[in-house]
Amino acid sequence: MYRVVLILGLLVVLYFILRRALQGFKGLGQPERLAPSKDQMVQDPVCLVFVPRGVAVTEDIGGQIYYFCSRSCAHKFQEKLAG
């Protein structure tokens, strides 16, 4: 009787170990999706400098958000798009 209980206990432990290992393998091929932080560096499309996302000037142009180092770069970018 003790052997049956011991074997069942070992099978339960083995089940949980294998389940956790398979969950780890599922996530290996997928990139991690993290929320963008304010400290993440973004590149200004006009002067090509990198600025922290939290202090960058943001403009929504055509449904896409662009990040700039200053208002003058944002203005130059809009002028370039206009013509």
C-alpha positions in Angstrom: 0.0 0.0 0.0 2.8 2.4 0.8 4.4 1.7 -2.5 1.2 2.8 -4.4 1.0 6.0 -2.4 4.7 6.7 -2.9 4.4 6.1 -6.7 1.3 8.3 -6.9 3.1 11.1 -5.0 6.1 10.9 -7.3 3.9 11.0 -10.4 2.1 14.1 -9.2 5.5 15.8 -8.5 6.8 14.7 -11.9 3.6 16.1 -13.6 4.1 19.5 -12.0 7.8 19.6 -12.9 7.1 18.7 -16.6 4.2 21.2 -16.8 6.5 24.0 -15.6 9.2 23.0 -18.0 6.8 23.0 -20.9 5.5 26.4 -20.0 9.0 27.7 -20.1 9.6 26.3 -23.6 6.4 27.9 -24.9 7.7 31.4 -24.2 11.2 30.9 -25.6 10.3 31.7 -29.2 8.3 34.8 -28.4 9.8 38.2 -27.8 9.1 39.8 -24.4 6.5 42.5 -24.6 7.3 45.2 -22.1 5.5 48.4 -21.6 7.7 51.3 -22.8 9.2 53.1 -19.9 9.9 56.8 -19.6 13.6 56.1 -19.5 13.6 54.3 -22.8 15.6 56.2 -25.5 13.9 57.2 -28.7 15.5 58.7 -31.8 14.5 62.0 -33.2 13.8 61.5 -37.0 15.1 65.0 -37.9 18.4 65.4 -36.1 18.8 61.7 -35.2 19.7 62.3 -31.6 18.4 60.0 -28.8 16.3 61.4 -26.1 14.5 59.7 -23.1 10.8 59.0 -24.0 9.7 60.9 -20.9 11.1 64.2 -21.9 10.7 63.9 -25.7 8.3 66.2 -27.6 5.6 63.9 -29.0 3.5 64.6 -32.1 0.7 62.4 -33.5 1.1 62.7 -37.3 -1.1 60.6 -39.5 -2.1 58.3 -36.6 1.5 57.5 -35.7 3.3 59.0 -32.7 6.7 60.6 -33.4 9.2 61.6 -30.8 11.4 64.8 -31.1 14.1 66.4 -29.1 12.5 69.9 -29.5 9.6 71.7 -30.9 11.7 73.1 -33.7 12.6 69.5 -34.9 8.9 68.6 -34.8 8.1 71.7 -36.9 10.8 70.9 -39.4 9.5 67.3 -39.7 5.9 68.5 -40.3 7.2 71.0 -43.0 9.1 68.2 -44.7 6.0 66.0 -44.8 3.9 68.9 -46.1 5.9 69.6 -49.1 
